[in-house]
Amino acid sequence: MKLWRERVKQRFWSKRGASTVEYIIIIAVGALFAGLLLVAINSPDIQQSLQEEVEEVLNGTPR
């Protein structure tokens, strides 16, 4: 029983592979953020707002 506990403890508390897991988490969060940004930009309200802002900048119209 003690040997089994030691194996489980070594398996889950080992630092080996920790950086790989960190990279996977960072990539997953980045992909999630990119997906949310894509959904927001494809919204008609956001597109119209962005278009108005760009037109104001190009025309030199102050706010």
PQR file of N, CA, C, O and H, with PARSE charges and radii, in Angstrom:
ATOM      1  N   MET A   1       0.827  -1.196   0.000 -0.4000 1.5000
ATOM      2  CA  MET A   1       0.000   0.000   0.000 -0.0000 2.0000
ATOM      3  C   MET A   1       0.868   1.256   0.000  0.5500 1.7000
ATOM      4  O   MET A   1       0.564   2.231  -0.687 -0.5500 1.4000
ATOM      5  N   LYS A   2       1.943   1.223   0.770 -0.4000 1.5000
ATOM      6  CA  LYS A   2       2.826   2.382   0.842 -0.0000 2.0000
ATOM      7  C   LYS A   2       3.525   2.609  -0.499  0.5500 1.7000
ATOM      8  O   LYS A   2       3.705   3.750  -0.922 -0.5500 1.4000
ATOM      9  H   LYS A   2       2.190   0.431   1.328  0.4000 1.0000
ATOM     10  N   LEU A   3       3.913   1.532  -1.158 -0.4000 1.5000
ATOM     11  CA  LEU A   3       4.560   1.636  -2.459 -0.0000 2.0000
ATOM     12  C   LEU A   3       3.616   2.276  -3.476  0.5500 1.7000
ATOM     13  O   LEU A   3       4.043   3.107  -4.277 -0.5500 1.4000
ATOM     14  H   LEU A   3       3.766   0.605  -0.814  0.4000 1.0000
ATOM     15  N   TRP A   4       2.362   1.904  -3.451 -0.4000 1.5000
ATOM     16  CA  TRP A   4       1.364   2.475  -4.348 -0.0000 2.0000
ATOM     17  C   TRP A   4       1.219   3.971  -4.115  0.5500 1.7000
ATOM     18  O   TRP A   4       1.158   4.748  -5.068 -0.5500 1.4000
ATOM     19  H   TRP A   4       2.015   1.228  -2.800  0.4000 1.0000
ATOM     20  N   ARG A   5       1.165   4.377  -2.855 -0.4000 1.5000
ATOM     21  CA  ARG A   5       1.063   5.805  -2.517 -0.0000 2.0000
ATOM     22  C   ARG A   5       2.266   6.580  -3.021  0.5500 1.7000
ATOM     23  O   ARG A   5       2.127   7.688  -3.540 -0.5500 1.4000
ATOM     24  H   ARG A   5       1.215   3.746  -2.081  0.4000 1.0000
ATOM     25  N   GLU A   6       3.430   6.007  -2.870 -0.4000 1.5000
ATOM     26  CA  GLU A   6       4.653   6.670  -3.324 -0.0000 2.0000
ATOM     27  C   GLU A   6       4.642   6.844  -4.844  0.5500 1.7000
ATOM     28  O   GLU A   6       5.046   7.886  -5.360 -0.5500 1.4000
ATOM     29  H   GLU A   6       3.543   5.107  -2.448  0.4000 1.0000
ATOM     30  N   ARG A   7       4.187   5.839  -5.537 -0.4000 1.5000
ATOM     31  CA  ARG A   7       4.110   5.944  -6.998 -0.0000 2.0000
ATOM     32  C   ARG A   7       3.137   7.037  -7.429  0.5500 1.7000
ATOM     33  O   ARG A   7       3.436   7.830  -8.322 -0.5500 1.4000
ATOM     34  H   ARG A   7       3.859   4.993  -5.118  0.4000 1.0000
ATOM     35  N   VAL A   8       1.986   7.069  -6.795 -0.4000 1.5000
ATOM     36  CA  VAL A   8       0.987   8.097  -7.117 -0.0000 2.0000
ATOM     37  C   VAL A   8       1.540   9.480  -6.780  0.5500 1.7000
ATOM     38  O   VAL A   8       1.380  10.424  -7.553 -0.5500 1.4000
ATOM     39  H   VAL A   8       1.743   6.425  -6.071  0.4000 1.0000
ATOM     40  N   LYS A   9       2.178   9.590  -5.645 -0.4000 1.5000
ATOM     41  CA  LYS A   9       2.751  10.867  -5.214 -0.0000 2.0000
ATOM     42  C   LYS A   9       3.814  11.344  -6.201  0.5500 1.7000
ATOM     43  O   LYS A   9       3.836  12.518  -6.572 -0.5500 1.4000
ATOM     44  H   LYS A   9       2.307   8.823  -5.017  0.4000 1.0000
ATOM     45  N   GLN A  10       4.685  10.449  -6.622 -0.4000 1.5000
ATOM     46  CA  GLN A  10       5.724  10.815  -7.582 -0.0000 2.0000
ATOM     47  C   GLN A  10       5.111  11.205  -8.924  0.5500 1.7000
ATOM     48  O   GLN A  10       5.591  12.117  -9.597 -0.5500 1.4000
ATOM     49  H   GLN A  10       4.668   9.495  -6.320  0.4000 1.0000
ATOM     50  N   ARG A  11       4.071  10.518  -9.292 -0.4000 1.5000
ATOM     51  CA  ARG A  11       3.447  10.764 -10.601 -0.0000 2.0000
ATOM     52  C   ARG A  11       2.794  12.142 -10.671  0.5500 1.7000
ATOM     53  O   ARG A  11       2.935  12.848 -11.670 -0.5500 1.4000
ATOM     54  H   ARG A  11       3.681   9.777  -8.744  0.4000 1.0000
ATOM     55  N   PHE A  12       2.080  12.522  -9.614 -0.4000 1.5000
ATOM     56  CA  PHE A  12       1.318  13.763  -9.637 -0.0000 2.0000
ATOM     57  C   PHE A  12       2.085  14.972  -9.122  0.5500 1.7000
ATOM     58  O   PHE A  12       1.734  16.100  -9.467 -0.5500 1.4000
ATOM     59  H   PHE A  12       1.966  11.948  -8.804  0.4000 1.0000
ATOM     60  N   TRP A  13       3.093  14.783  -8.330 -0.4000 1.5000
ATOM     61  CA  TRP A  13       3.828  15.916  -7.768 -0.0000 2.0000
ATOM     62  C   TRP A  13       5.184  16.118  -8.428  0.5500 1.7000
ATOM     63  O   TRP A  13       5.975  16.946  -7.976 -0.5500 1.4000
ATOM     64  H   TRP A  13       3.378  13.866  -8.049  0.4000 1.0000
ATOM     65  N   SER A  14       5.455  15.390  -9.465 -0.4000 1.5000
ATOM     66  CA  SER A  14       6.714  15.528 -10.180 -0.0000 2.0000
ATOM     67  C   SER A  14       6.703  16.809 -11.008  0.5500 1.7000
ATOM     68  O   SER A  14       5.675  17.173 -11.579 -0.5500 1.4000
ATOM     69  H   SER A  14       4.813  14.717  -9.832  0.4000 1.0000
ATOM     70  N   LYS A  15       7.833  17.484 -11.073 -0.4000 1.5000
ATOM     71  CA  LYS A  15       7.961  18.700 -11.884 -0.0000 2.0000
ATOM     72  C   LYS A  15       8.213  18.360 -13.352  0.5500 1.7000
ATOM     73  O   LYS A  15       8.175  19.236 -14.216 -0.5500 1.4000
ATOM     74  H   LYS A  15       8.668  17.187 -10.609  0.4000 1.0000
ATOM     75  N   ARG A  16       8.463  17.118 -13.615 -0.4000 1.5000
ATOM     76  CA  ARG A  16       8.757  16.679 -14.965 -0.0000 2.0000
ATOM     77  C   ARG A  16       7.541  16.880 -15.866  0.5500 1.7000
ATOM     78  O   ARG A  16       6.450  16.399 -15.559 -0.5500 1.4000
ATOM     79  H   ARG A  16       8.494  16.407 -12.913  0.4000 1.0000
ATOM     80  N   GLY A  17       7.728  17.582 -16.963 -0.4000 1.5000
ATOM     81  CA  GLY A  17       6.625  17.849 -17.877 -0.0000 2.0000
ATOM     82  C   GLY A  17       5.805  19.070 -17.516  0.5500 1.7000
ATOM     83  O   GLY A  17       4.836  19.387 -18.205 -0.5500 1.4000
ATOM     84  H   GLY A  17       8.614  17.972 -17.212  0.4000 1.0000
ATOM     85  N   ALA A  18       6.175  19.763 -16.444 -0.4000 1.5000
ATOM     86  CA  ALA A  18       5.400  20.923 -16.004 -0.0000 2.0000
ATOM     87  C   ALA A  18       5.437  22.043 -17.035  0.5500 1.7000
ATOM     88  O   ALA A  18       4.426  22.707 -17.262 -0.5500 1.4000
ATOM     89  H   ALA A  18       6.962  19.505 -15.884  0.4000 1.0000
ATOM     90  N   SER A  19       6.583  22.261 -17.658 -0.4000 1.5000
ATOM     91  CA  SER A  19       6.660  23.347 -18.640 -0.0000 2.0000
ATOM     92  C   SER A  19       5.793  23.044 -19.856  0.5500 1.7000
ATOM     93  O   SER A  19       5.230  23.961 -20.453 -0.5500 1.4000
ATOM     94  H   SER A  19       7.405  21.722 -17.474  0.4000 1.0000
ATOM     95  N   THR A  20       5.679  21.796 -20.225 -0.4000 1.5000
ATOM     96  CA  THR A  20       4.825  21.422 -21.354 -0.0000 2.0000
ATOM     97  C   THR A  20       3.369  21.741 -21.043  0.5500 1.7000
ATOM     98  O   THR A  20       2.650  22.263 -21.895 -0.5500 1.4000
ATOM     99  H   THR A  20       6.136  21.051 -19.741  0.4000 1.0000
ATOM    100  N   VAL A  21       2.939  21.435 -19.844 -0.4000 1.5000
ATOM    101  CA  VAL A  21       1.564  21.730 -19.435 -0.0000 2.0000
ATOM    102  C   VAL A  21       1.336  23.236 -19.428  0.5500 1.7000
ATOM    103  O   VAL A  21       0.276  23.706 -19.842 -0.5500 1.4000
ATOM    104  H   VAL A  21       3.523  21.012 -19.152  0.4000 1.0000
ATOM    105  N   GLU A  22       2.322  23.992 -18.962 -0.4000 1.5000
ATOM    106  CA  GLU A  22       2.190  25.447 -18.952 -0.0000 2.0000
ATOM    107  C   GLU A  22       2.040  25.981 -20.373  0.5500 1.7000
ATOM    108  O   GLU A  22       1.216  26.863 -20.618 -0.5500 1.4000
ATOM    109  H   GLU A  22       3.183  23.610 -18.626  0.4000 1.0000
ATOM    110  N   TYR A  23       2.822  25.461 -21.302 -0.4000 1.5000
ATOM    111  CA  TYR A  23       2.708  25.895 -22.694 -0.0000 2.0000
ATOM    112  C   TYR A  23       1.335  25.552 -23.263  0.5500 1.7000
ATOM    113  O   TYR A  23       0.745  26.354 -23.986 -0.5500 1.4000
ATOM    114  H   TYR A  23       3.491  24.745 -21.103  0.4000 1.0000
ATOM    115  N   ILE A  24       0.835  24.392 -22.947 -0.4000 1.5000
ATOM    116  CA  ILE A  24      -0.489  23.986 -23.434 -0.0000 2.0000
ATOM    117  C   ILE A  24      -1.561  24.920 -22.894  0.5500 1.7000
ATOM    118  O   ILE A  24      -2.468  25.312 -23.628 -0.5500 1.4000
ATOM    119  H   ILE A  24       1.314  23.740 -22.360  0.4000 1.0000
ATOM    120  N   ILE A  25      -1.465  25.278 -21.630 -0.4000 1.5000
ATOM    121  CA  ILE A  25      -2.440  26.196 -21.026 -0.0000 2.0000
ATOM    122  C   ILE A  25      -2.361  27.564 -21.691  0.5500 1.7000
ATOM    123  O   ILE A  25      -3.391  28.163 -21.998 -0.5500 1.4000
ATOM    124  H   ILE A  25      -0.728  24.959 -21.034  0.4000 1.0000
ATOM    125  N   ILE A  26      -1.150  28.062 -21.916 -0.4000 1.5000
ATOM    126  CA  ILE A  26      -0.982  29.369 -22.560 -0.0000 2.0000
ATOM    127  C   ILE A  26      -1.562  29.354 -23.972  0.5500 1.7000
ATOM    128  O   ILE A  26      -2.239  30.300 -24.374 -0.5500 1.4000
ATOM    129  H   ILE A  26      -0.313  27.575 -21.667  0.4000 1.0000
ATOM    130  N   ILE A  27      -1.304  28.299 -24.718 -0.4000 1.5000
ATOM    131  CA  ILE A  27      -1.838  28.194 -26.079 -0.0000 2.0000
ATOM    132  C   ILE A  27      -3.363  28.115 -26.052  0.5500 1.7000
ATOM    133  O   ILE A  27      -4.030  28.735 -26.881 -0.5500 1.4000
ATOM    134  H   ILE A  27      -0.754  27.530 -24.391  0.4000 1.0000
ATOM    135  N   ALA A  28      -3.917  27.360 -25.109 -0.4000 1.5000
ATOM    136  CA  ALA A  28      -5.372  27.234 -25.010 -0.0000 2.0000
ATOM    137  C   ALA A  28      -6.016  28.573 -24.669  0.5500 1.7000
ATOM    138  O   ALA A  28      -7.047  28.927 -25.241 -0.5500 1.4000
ATOM    139  H   ALA A  28      -3.375  26.857 -24.435  0.4000 1.0000
ATOM    140  N   VAL A  29      -5.421  29.316 -23.746 -0.4000 1.5000
ATOM    141  CA  VAL A  29      -5.957  30.630 -23.379 -0.0000 2.0000
ATOM    142  C   VAL A  29      -5.854  31.587 -24.568  0.5500 1.7000
ATOM    143  O   VAL A  29      -6.773  32.365 -24.822 -0.5500 1.4000
ATOM    144  H   VAL A  29      -4.584  29.029 -23.282  0.4000 1.0000
ATOM    145  N   GLY A  30      -4.748  31.530 -25.287 -0.4000 1.5000
ATOM    146  CA  GLY A  30      -4.597  32.369 -26.477 -0.0000 2.0000
ATOM    147  C   GLY A  30      -5.639  32.049 -27.538  0.5500 1.7000
ATOM    148  O   GLY A  30      -6.205  32.953 -28.152 -0.5500 1.4000
ATOM    149  H   GLY A  30      -4.001  30.898 -25.081  0.4000 1.0000
ATOM    150  N   ALA A  31      -5.890  30.771 -27.751 -0.4000 1.5000
ATOM    151  CA  ALA A  31      -6.901  30.360 -28.731 -0.0000 2.0000
ATOM    152  C   ALA A  31      -8.295  30.797 -28.290  0.5500 1.7000
ATOM    153  O   ALA A  31      -9.102  31.223 -29.115 -0.5500 1.4000
ATOM    154  H   ALA A  31      -5.429  30.036 -27.251  0.4000 1.0000
ATOM    155  N   LEU A  32      -8.576  30.694 -27.004 -0.4000 1.5000
ATOM    156  CA  LEU A  32      -9.866  31.135 -26.477 -0.0000 2.0000
ATOM    157  C   LEU A  32     -10.039  32.640 -26.677  0.5500 1.7000
ATOM    158  O   LEU A  32     -11.097  33.099 -27.107 -0.5500 1.4000
ATOM    159  H   LEU A  32      -7.920  30.347 -26.334  0.4000 1.0000
ATOM    160  N   PHE A  33      -8.995  33.398 -26.362 -0.4000 1.5000
ATOM    161  CA  PHE A  33      -9.043  34.850 -26.534 -0.0000 2.0000
ATOM    162  C   PHE A  33      -9.242  35.214 -28.008  0.5500 1.7000
ATOM    163  O   PHE A  33     -10.031  36.104 -28.326 -0.5500 1.4000
ATOM    164  H   PHE A  33      -8.135  33.025 -26.012  0.4000 1.0000
ATOM    165  N   ALA A  34      -8.535  34.535 -28.899 -0.4000 1.5000
ATOM    166  CA  ALA A  34      -8.678  34.791 -30.339 -0.0000 2.0000
ATOM    167  C   ALA A  34     -10.101  34.480 -30.801  0.5500 1.7000
ATOM    168  O   ALA A  34     -10.664  35.216 -31.612 -0.5500 1.4000
ATOM    169  H   ALA A  34      -7.894  33.813 -28.640  0.4000 1.0000
ATOM    170  N   GLY A  35     -10.678  33.406 -30.295 -0.4000 1.5000
ATOM    171  CA  GLY A  35     -12.050  33.056 -30.650 -0.0000 2.0000
ATOM    172  C   GLY A  35     -13.051  34.094 -30.176  0.5500 1.7000
ATOM    173  O   GLY A  35     -13.971  34.460 -30.908 -0.5500 1.4000
ATOM    174  H   GLY A  35     -10.221  32.809 -29.636  0.4000 1.0000
ATOM    175  N   LEU A  36     -12.869  34.569 -28.947 -0.4000 1.5000
ATOM    176  CA  LEU A  36     -13.762  35.608 -28.422 -0.0000 2.0000
ATOM    177  C   LEU A  36     -13.624  36.903 -29.220  0.5500 1.7000
ATOM    178  O   LEU A  36     -14.617  37.577 -29.497 -0.5500 1.4000
ATOM    179  H   LEU A  36     -12.122  34.272 -28.353  0.4000 1.0000
ATOM    180  N   LEU A  37     -12.400  37.244 -29.584 -0.4000 1.5000
ATOM    181  CA  LEU A  37     -12.163  38.445 -30.382 -0.0000 2.0000
ATOM    182  C   LEU A  37     -12.816  38.316 -31.757  0.5500 1.7000
ATOM    183  O   LEU A  37     -13.399  39.277 -32.259 -0.5500 1.4000
ATOM    184  H   LEU A  37     -11.594  36.697 -29.360  0.4000 1.0000
ATOM    185  N   LEU A  38     -12.723  37.157 -32.356 -0.4000 1.5000
ATOM    186  CA  LEU A  38     -13.336  36.912 -33.660 -0.0000 2.0000
ATOM    187  C   LEU A  38     -14.855  37.047 -33.585  0.5500 1.7000
ATOM    188  O   LEU A  38     -15.472  37.646 -34.466 -0.5500 1.4000
ATOM    189  H   LEU A  38     -12.249  36.376 -31.948  0.4000 1.0000
ATOM    190  N   VAL A  39     -15.451  36.495 -32.543 -0.4000 1.5000
ATOM    191  CA  VAL A  39     -16.903  36.598 -32.371 -0.0000 2.0000
ATOM    192  C   VAL A  39     -17.305  38.056 -32.176  0.5500 1.7000
ATOM    193  O   VAL A  39     -18.300  38.509 -32.740 -0.5500 1.4000
ATOM    194  H   VAL A  39     -14.950  36.008 -31.828  0.4000 1.0000
ATOM    195  N   ALA A  40     -16.532  38.789 -31.378 -0.4000 1.5000
ATOM    196  CA  ALA A  40     -16.851  40.197 -31.124 -0.0000 2.0000
ATOM    197  C   ALA A  40     -16.728  41.032 -32.395  0.5500 1.7000
ATOM    198  O   ALA A  40     -17.579  41.880 -32.663 -0.5500 1.4000
ATOM    199  H   ALA A  40     -15.723  38.421 -30.920  0.4000 1.0000
ATOM    200  N   ILE A  41     -15.688  40.802 -33.171 -0.4000 1.5000
ATOM    201  CA  ILE A  41     -15.477  41.594 -34.388 -0.0000 2.0000
ATOM    202  C   ILE A  41     -16.527  41.274 -35.447  0.5500 1.7000
ATOM    203  O   ILE A  41     -16.874  42.144 -36.247 -0.5500 1.4000
ATOM    204  H   ILE A  41     -14.997  40.113 -32.953  0.4000 1.0000
ATOM    205  N   ASN A  42     -17.029  40.070 -35.468 -0.4000 1.5000
ATOM    206  CA  ASN A  42     -18.052  39.701 -36.450 -0.0000 2.0000
ATOM    207  C   ASN A  42     -19.447  40.192 -36.072  0.5500 1.7000
ATOM    208  O   ASN A  42     -20.393  40.021 -36.841 -0.5500 1.4000
ATOM    209  H   ASN A  42     -16.747  39.364 -34.818  0.4000 1.0000
ATOM    210  N   SER A  43     -19.579  40.791 -34.911 -0.4000 1.5000
ATOM    211  CA  SER A  43     -20.858  41.346 -34.488 -0.0000 2.0000
ATOM    212  C   SER A  43     -21.177  42.588 -35.328  0.5500 1.7000
ATOM    213  O   SER A  43     -20.308  43.443 -35.500 -0.5500 1.4000
ATOM    214  H   SER A  43     -18.811  40.930 -34.287  0.4000 1.0000
ATOM    215  N   PRO A  44     -22.388  42.706 -35.850 -0.5600 1.5000
ATOM    216  CA  PRO A  44     -22.735  43.873 -36.678  0.2800 2.0000
ATOM    217  C   PRO A  44     -22.567  45.205 -35.940  0.5500 1.7000
ATOM    218  O   PRO A  44     -22.127  46.189 -36.535 -0.5500 1.4000
ATOM    219  N   ASP A  45     -22.909  45.243 -34.669 -0.4000 1.5000
ATOM    220  CA  ASP A  45     -22.763  46.482 -33.900 -0.0000 2.0000
ATOM    221  C   ASP A  45     -21.305  46.905 -33.796  0.5500 1.7000
ATOM    222  O   ASP A  45     -20.980  48.082 -33.955 -0.5500 1.4000
ATOM    223  H   ASP A  45     -23.266  44.444 -34.185  0.4000 1.0000
ATOM    224  N   ILE A  46     -20.440  45.956 -33.533 -0.4000 1.5000
ATOM    225  CA  ILE A  46     -19.010  46.247 -33.413 -0.0000 2.0000
ATOM    226  C   ILE A  46     -18.445  46.664 -34.764  0.5500 1.7000
ATOM    227  O   ILE A  46     -17.637  47.590 -34.837 -0.5500 1.4000
ATOM    228  H   ILE A  46     -20.704  45.000 -33.403  0.4000 1.0000
ATOM    229  N   GLN A  47     -18.861  45.993 -35.833 -0.4000 1.5000
ATOM    230  CA  GLN A  47     -18.374  46.350 -37.167 -0.0000 2.0000
ATOM    231  C   GLN A  47     -18.762  47.781 -37.529  0.5500 1.7000
ATOM    232  O   GLN A  47     -17.953  48.532 -38.074 -0.5500 1.4000
ATOM    233  H   GLN A  47     -19.518  45.241 -35.774  0.4000 1.0000
ATOM    234  N   GLN A  48     -20.001  48.151 -37.222 -0.4000 1.5000
ATOM    235  CA  GLN A  48     -20.450  49.509 -37.526 -0.0000 2.0000
ATOM    236  C   GLN A  48     -19.684  50.528 -36.691  0.5500 1.7000
ATOM    237  O   GLN A  48     -19.289  51.579 -37.197 -0.5500 1.4000
ATOM    238  H   GLN A  48     -20.658  47.541 -36.779  0.4000 1.0000
ATOM    239  N   SER A  49     -19.477  50.224 -35.432 -0.4000 1.5000
ATOM    240  CA  SER A  49     -18.727  51.128 -34.560 -0.0000 2.0000
ATOM    241  C   SER A  49     -17.293  51.307 -35.049  0.5500 1.7000
ATOM    242  O   SER A  49     -16.778  52.425 -35.080 -0.5500 1.4000
ATOM    243  H   SER A  49     -19.798  49.370 -35.021  0.4000 1.0000
ATOM    244  N   LEU A  50     -16.654  50.210 -35.430 -0.4000 1.5000
ATOM    245  CA  LEU A  50     -15.289  50.293 -35.957 -0.0000 2.0000
ATOM    246  C   LEU A  50     -15.249  51.083 -37.264  0.5500 1.7000
ATOM    247  O   LEU A  50     -14.337  51.879 -37.484 -0.5500 1.4000
ATOM    248  H   LEU A  50     -17.073  49.302 -35.405  0.4000 1.0000
ATOM    249  N   GLN A  51     -16.228  50.863 -38.118 -0.4000 1.5000
ATOM    250  CA  GLN A  51     -16.271  51.585 -39.388 -0.0000 2.0000
ATOM    251  C   GLN A  51     -16.424  53.083 -39.139  0.5500 1.7000
ATOM    252  O   GLN A  51     -15.760  53.886 -39.794 -0.5500 1.4000
ATOM    253  H   GLN A  51     -16.969  50.216 -37.939  0.4000 1.0000
ATOM    254  N   GLU A  52     -17.286  53.470 -38.206 -0.4000 1.5000
ATOM    255  CA  GLU A  52     -17.469  54.886 -37.884 -0.0000 2.0000
ATOM    256  C   GLU A  52     -16.183  55.498 -37.343  0.5500 1.7000
ATOM    257  O   GLU A  52     -15.826  56.621 -37.698 -0.5500 1.4000
ATOM    258  H   GLU A  52     -17.826  52.818 -37.674  0.4000 1.0000
ATOM    259  N   GLU A  53     -15.490  54.757 -36.483 -0.4000 1.5000
ATOM    260  CA  GLU A  53     -14.235  55.260 -35.918 -0.0000 2.0000
ATOM    261  C   GLU A  53     -13.185  55.470 -37.005  0.5500 1.7000
ATOM    262  O   GLU A  53     -12.492  56.487 -37.021 -0.5500 1.4000
ATOM    263  H   GLU A  53     -15.780  53.844 -36.195  0.4000 1.0000
ATOM    264  N   VAL A  54     -13.073  54.505 -37.906 -0.4000 1.5000
ATOM    265  CA  VAL A  54     -12.083  54.610 -38.985 -0.0000 2.0000
ATOM    266  C   VAL A  54     -12.427  55.785 -39.895  0.5500 1.7000
ATOM    267  O   VAL A  54     -11.539  56.537 -40.300 -0.5500 1.4000
ATOM    268  H   VAL A  54     -13.636  53.678 -37.892  0.4000 1.0000
ATOM    269  N   GLU A  55     -13.704  55.947 -40.217 -0.4000 1.5000
ATOM    270  CA  GLU A  55     -14.111  57.067 -41.068 -0.0000 2.0000
ATOM    271  C   GLU A  55     -13.822  58.403 -40.400  0.5500 1.7000
ATOM    272  O   GLU A  55     -13.387  59.343 -41.064 -0.5500 1.4000
ATOM    273  H   GLU A  55     -14.424  55.336 -39.889  0.4000 1.0000
ATOM    274  N   GLU A  56     -14.057  58.499 -39.095 -0.4000 1.5000
ATOM    275  CA  GLU A  56     -13.763  59.733 -38.367 -0.0000 2.0000
ATOM    276  C   GLU A  56     -12.275  60.056 -38.416  0.5500 1.7000
ATOM    277  O   GLU A  56     -11.888  61.209 -38.607 -0.5500 1.4000
ATOM    278  H   GLU A  56     -14.411  57.735 -38.555  0.4000 1.0000
ATOM    279  N   VAL A  57     -11.454  59.041 -38.246 -0.4000 1.5000
ATOM    280  CA  VAL A  57     -10.005  59.255 -38.275 -0.0000 2.0000
ATOM    281  C   VAL A  57      -9.561  59.677 -39.672  0.5500 1.7000
ATOM    282  O   VAL A  57      -8.760  60.601 -39.816 -0.5500 1.4000
ATOM    283  H   VAL A  57     -11.768  58.105 -38.091  0.4000 1.0000
ATOM    284  N   LEU A  58     -10.072  59.012 -40.694 -0.4000 1.5000
ATOM    285  CA  LEU A  58      -9.675  59.334 -42.063 -0.0000 2.0000
ATOM    286  C   LEU A  58     -10.165  60.714 -42.504  0.5500 1.7000
ATOM    287  O   LEU A  58      -9.475  61.416 -43.243 -0.5500 1.4000
ATOM    288  H   LEU A  58     -10.723  58.261 -40.577  0.4000 1.0000
ATOM    289  N   ASN A  59     -11.347  61.094 -42.053 -0.4000 1.5000
ATOM    290  CA  ASN A  59     -11.903  62.399 -42.424 -0.0000 2.0000
ATOM    291  C   ASN A  59     -11.391  63.524 -41.531  0.5500 1.7000
ATOM    292  O   ASN A  59     -11.578  64.699 -41.845 -0.5500 1.4000
ATOM    293  H   ASN A  59     -11.908  60.523 -41.453  0.4000 1.0000
ATOM    294  N   GLY A  60     -10.761  63.179 -40.444 -0.4000 1.5000
ATOM    295  CA  GLY A  60     -10.274  64.197 -39.512 -0.0000 2.0000
ATOM    296  C   GLY A  60     -11.380  64.812 -38.690  0.5500 1.7000
ATOM    297  O   GLY A  60     -11.229  65.916 -38.167 -0.5500 1.4000
ATOM    298  H   GLY A  60     -10.608  62.225 -40.189  0.4000 1.0000
ATOM    299  N   THR A  61     -12.492  64.111 -38.572 -0.4000 1.5000
ATOM    300  CA  THR A  61     -13.622  64.605 -37.801 -0.0000 2.0000
ATOM    301  C   THR A  61     -13.355  64.405 -36.316  0.5500 1.7000
ATOM    302  O   THR A  61     -13.106  63.282 -35.875 -0.5500 1.4000
ATOM    303  H   THR A  61     -12.615  63.214 -38.997  0.4000 1.0000
ATOM    304  N   PRO A  62     -13.404  65.501 -35.530 -0.5600 1.5000
ATOM    305  CA  PRO A  62     -13.186  65.321 -34.082  0.2800 2.0000
ATOM    306  C   PRO A  62     -14.401  64.678 -33.432  0.5500 1.7000
ATOM    307  O   PRO A  62     -15.505  64.723 -33.975 -0.5500 1.4000
ATOM    308  N   ARG A  63     -14.199  64.106 -32.314 -0.4000 1.5000
ATOM    309  CA  ARG A  63     -15.306  63.467 -31.585 -0.0000 2.0000
ATOM    310  C   ARG A  63     -16.228  64.459 -30.991  0.5500 1.7000
ATOM    311  O   ARG A  63     -17.208  64.084 -30.348 -0.5500 1.4000
ATOM    312  H   ARG A  63     -13.302  64.069 -31.873  0.4000 1.0000
TER
END
